Amino acid sequence: MAPLTVGVVRERAAGERRVALVPGDLARLTRVAARGGAPPVVLVEADAGRAARHDNAAYAAAGADVVTADELDARADLVLAVGRPAPHRLRTGQVVVGMLAGRSGDGYVADLAGLGVTAVSLDLVPRTLSRAQEMDALTSQATVAGYRAVILAANAFERYFPMLVTAAGTAKPAEVLVLGAGVAGLAAIGTARRLGAVVRAYDVRAAAREEAASVGAEVIVPGVLADATGAGGYARELTADEQRAATAELAARVVRHDVVIATAQVPGRRPPLLVDEETVKAMAPGSVLVDLASGPLGGNVALSVPDRTVVTDNGVTVIGAGNLPSSMAAAASAAYSRNVVALLGHLLRDGELAFDPTDEIHASVVATRNGEVRS
């Protein structure tokens, strides 16, 4: 039987700089893929890792064949991606692994099913399952995003983050408010505290508030919502009345802070608007808001525009930062690559892909199989 051929594609989405497999993980992939079978052939599309600081020579030195896009498309049995490869690049019988948003409902996964492509989506890894933690790409990428959000904010904020006592006087520490204490929020809290800021956190989930307190944030307990925890530990979608009440309650808090990092998202749904336009315009000149939820469905902060920085007439900076991991491609790719190899180690047996529908991880991540979209 011919060895499995694995192909690593070059990402083509605008602004996407990550790569699905870094050279340092190629040997590990070979080990997990070859257990009980022949070692795989690894193809890497030319320049796939260049934006993440991995050139073609590094892949070749690690044992991969650097090939054209056409050759990879024709030969690869298993395609590794960060985002969504164009359907015209895939063919019947292939398996594609990436963050494919398997439950987004926009038709992409259905298109793959129609092509007879098996889609394995890392954003469907069951995050509450302890044995799946090393495969959890959403967590690894959210950690990068939370860290990067604070660095962006500190760069845009024209005063100090820590308290400084100097001969010219004392500079008070920045006051930072983190909205949403999930993985990205917790990373933001930790980073802002390490930079010396006074950090507060807000979340509608009781368990998340406890985690925020455990990493040193002063927790703002919502008066309008005791607990809005939904499936999988995410916040459930708020009703219109709940969202209005939460926005109104937050307004007085937000305007007293120098920096706001907004991270609240509901998978596949419009993110809650937590900071309205009136509140943005009431903030002090020089204040900074970073919206990690900014995207095509909206964001947490009014006036945020995906992948753009807006400065209001009153001097408030609003940063739409929906894909921060890509801006830190080297670290994000390294983490994502480890997630991919861990997942493949669970899916591969005797040098081949072996899907087990009774396994909770398999059942969760396989979005299409045998021409059907799996629920």
N, C-alpha and C positions, 0 to 999 in steps of 0.2 A: 504494500500500500504506500502511495506517495506521501511524503511528509506534509504536514499542514503548512500552508503558506500564509504568513501574517503580513499585512500591509499597513503602514503608518502614513496617513494622508497629510498633506499640507492644508491647513485651515484657510478657507477663503472668505469667511464672513468679515465684513468691514470692521477693522479695529482688532480682530482676533489675532493674538500673537502667541498663544500657547500651542503646545504639541502634546500628543497623547502618550508618547513613550520617549523617555530621555535615554541617551546612550548608556548611562550607568545602570539602567534596569534591564538592558537587553540580555545579559547573561542570566539574570534571575528569571526572565520570561522563558528563556530557553530551557532552564531547569524544570520549571513547573509544567511547561508544555510537553516536555519529552518524557515525563514519568510514565514508564511502561510502553513507550513508543519511540518513534524516530524523532530526533530534534527538528524543530520547525525551521523553515526558511523565512527569514525576516527581510521584507522589502521596505525601504523608506523612500517616500517621494522626495525628489531633489528639493532642497531648501525647506523641508518641513519643519526643521528645528531652528532655523537661522534666527528668527525673531526672538526665540527663547534662549539664545546664546549657545546653540549647539549646531556646529556646521556639518557639512556633509562628511568631511574627513573624520569627525568624531564618531559618526555612525559606522562608517566603513571600518575604522579601527576596532569598533566593538563587535564587528562580525556581520553587520547588515549589508545588503546590496542596495545601493542608492540607484533609483530608477526613475524614469519619467512617469507622469501621471497615467498615460495610456497603458504602459506596461504594468503598473501596479493594479489598475482597474481590471486588466485582463487576467492577471495571475493570482491575485489575492483571494484566498478562501475566507479569511477573517480580516475585516477592515477595522482599524483602531482610529478613533477620531475624538476630538473634544466636543465639537458641536455636531451639526447635521450635514453629512455629505450630500451633495445634490443627487436626487434619485437617478438621474441619467448616468451617473458614474457607477451605479450598482447593478448587479445582475442576479437572476434567479439562482438560488442555492447559496448565495453569499450570506455571511453573518456580519453585521456591523455593530460595533460597540462604541457608545458615546453618550453624551448627555442629550438624549433625543426628545426629552419632554414627552414621554409616552402617554401622558394623560392630558395633554394640552388641548386636545379636541380641534386642532387646526387642520387636520387632514394629512399631515406628513407621515405619520405612522401607518395610516390606512394606505397611503401610496406605496409604502415599502411592502406592506402585506400583499398588495395587488401585484407587485413585482416578484413575489416569492422570496423576498429577503427576510431573514430572521433578524429582528432588531432587539438588541440588548441595551437597556437604558440605565446608565449609572444613577440618574436622578430618581430611580425607583427603588434603589437599595433600601431595605427596611431599616430605618435609622434607629429604631428602638431595640433592635436585635444585637446583642453584644458581640456575637461572632461575625457580624457584618461590619463592624466599626472600621476595620482596615480597608474596606471597599467603599466607604462612604465619601464619595466625591463632593456631595453638597456641603458636608462639614469641612472638608479640607479647603475647598474654595472659599467658603464663607469666612473661615479663619483669616485667609489672606485679605479678603475684602474688608473685614473689620479693622485689621491693622492698617491697611493702606488708607482707609477713610480718615483715620486720625492724622496720618502723615500729611495727607492732602489739606486737611483743615488747618493744621499747624502752619503749613506753608502759606495758606491764604490769610491766616489771622495775623495781623500786623503788630501784635504784642506778644509778650512772653506767655508760654504755658505754665512754667513753674513760678513760684514766688522767688524773687531775687532781691537780696539786700545788698545794695551797692553804695558807694560814696555819694552817688547822685540821688539816693533815695531808695525806697522799697517799691518794687513792682509786685502787685498782688497777683496770685495765680489765676489762670483762666478758669471760668466755670463752664463745665461741659455737661450737656444733657444727652444721654443716649436713649433713643426711643426704640424699644424692642430689645429684649435681653436673650435672644437666641444665640447661636454660635457667633455670628458676626457681631452682635451687640456685646457679647462677653469679651471678644477679642478687642473691640474698640475700648471697652471700659479698662481692660488691663493696660492697653497701650497708652491711653490718656493719663492714667494714674502714674505709669512709669515716666511720663514726660512732666509730671508734677502738677497736673491740673486737679481741681476739685471736681469730682465726677458724681453725677446723679443719674439714676436710671428709672425708666417707666416701662411697664409691661402690663397687659391685661390678664396675663396668666400668673396664677399664684406661685407655681413651681419655679417659673422663670424669675420672679422677683426674689425668691430665696437664693437662686444661683447668682444673681447680680449682687446681692448683699455679700455672698461668700467670697467674691473677688474684690470687695472693697468699695462698692458703690453705695452711696446713700440712696435708698429706694423711695420713690414716690408711689404711694399706694393709691390707686384710682378710687375716687369716691363714688363713681357712677357704675363701675363694674367690679364685682367681687372676684370673678374668675370667668374668663372667656376662652378656656382651653378647648381645643377641638381635637379631631382625629390625629393620631400620630404625634401628639405633643405640640402641634402647631396651634397658633391662635385661630379660632373659628372666624368666619366672615361675620363682621358686625352688622346688625340691622341698621337701617338709615337713622333711626332715632338714637341708637347706641353710638354710632359714629359721630353724630352731631354733638351729643353730650360729651363724648371723649375729647373732641376737638375743642369745644368750649372750655372744658376743664383744663386742658393743657395750655391754652393760650396764655393765661397769666403766668404759668411756669416758664414757658418758652422764652418770653420776652426778657426774663431776668438772667438769661444765660448768654455767654459770649459765643459758644459753639454748640450746635445741635447736630448729632449724628443720627439719622433716621434709618432704621433697618427692618421695619415691620413689613412682612410679606405673607400672603396666603397663597400656597402653590396653585397655579392655574387660574387664579382669580385676580380681580382688580385690587391692588394694595389699598389699605385704608388711608384716607387723607387725614393726617394728624396735625398738620400746620397749615392753616388756610392763608389766603393772600393778605387778609387784614392783619394777621399776626406777624407775617413776614415784614410787612411795612411798618409795624409798630416796634420792631427790634432796633437796637442801638446801631448807629453807623459803625461799620467795621465788624459786625457780627458775621458768622459763617454758618451756613447750613449745608450738610452733605447728605444727599438723598440716595441711599443704596437701592431703594425700590424703584427708582426712576426708570421707566421703560415704556413700551408701546401701550400698556394697559393703564398707565398713569404712574403716580408716585405717592410718597408720604407727604411731600412738601409742595404746596402751590408754587407755581412759577418755575419749578425745576424742569429742565429740558434734557432728555437723555444725551449723555456724552458731551454736555456743554456746561460752561460756567456763565451764569447770569449775574450781573451786578445791578441791583435795583437803584432807583432814583435816590433813595435814602441811604445808599452805601452799604447795603447788605449783600453778601456774596452767597449765591445759591448754586451748588455744584450738583449736577445730575450725574450720578456715578453708578450706573447699573451693571457695569462689567469691569469692576476694579481688578479682579484677578488677572485679566489680560494685561493690565498696566504693570504688573509685577510678574511677567511671564516666566522668568527663570524659576522662582520659588513656587509659583502656582503649578507649573508643568511638572516639577519634581514631585510634588504632592499628588497630583492627578495620576501621574505615571505609576506611582506605588499603588494607588487605588485600583487602576486597571489590572496590574499584574496580580494583585490579591484576588480580584474577582475571577480572572482567568484561571488562577490556581484552583478555584472552587468549581469552575465549569468544565475544565479539561480532564479527561481520563484517557490513559493509554494513547496519548498523542492526538486525541480527537475531542471535539466538543460533545459532551454527553449531558443533555438536559433531563433533569429529573423533576417532573411536575409535583412530586410530593415534598420536595425540598422548598422551604419557605423562601430562601434567597432566590433560587431558580424561578419559582412561581411569581416572584415579585418583579424581577428585572427583565424577564423575557416579554417584550411588548408585542411581538408578532412571531408566529410560528406556523409553518405549513399553510401559508397564505391567509391566515386569520389573525385579526387583532384580538389579543388576549385581554380579558377584563381584569 
